[in-house]
Amino acid sequence: MEHRCSVRKPLGFQLLLYKHGVPVQGGTCRNLGLGGLYIETSERDWHKNEYLEVEIYDGRRGEAMRLPAVVVHFDTGGAGLMFDVVTGAQRRRLRDWLLEAPSTEALRRDRRAVA
């Protein structure tokens, strides 16, 4: 059963996970929404309800944003993370980024049209 509070947009970009302010693992974001994301990674060293920070890098603006998150679920491919306390400014930046970022589906269509 789906319990998300926000719609997720299918995206594919690299993320960095932090524990206690130290970068510990990278991965690929598969979908992102105002409430959280799914990170795909081969290695896992986390547990349900564990607190992490997720760094999202906006290559177009050259800006990074680190958001607190909680592990909601995980499987062999990665983990679903729910954002924890997000400021109003972070939420606006995330919303703007989601509106501007092309989805992986749109990128695939564009590549097929060029090929």
Buried (B, 14 or more C-beta within 10 A) or exposed (E): EEEBEBEBBBBBBEBBBBBEEEEBBEBBBBBBBBBBBBBBBEEBEBEEEBEBBBBBBBEEEEEEBBBBBBBBEBEEEBBBBBBEEBEEEBEEBBEEBBEEBEBBEEBEEEEEEEE
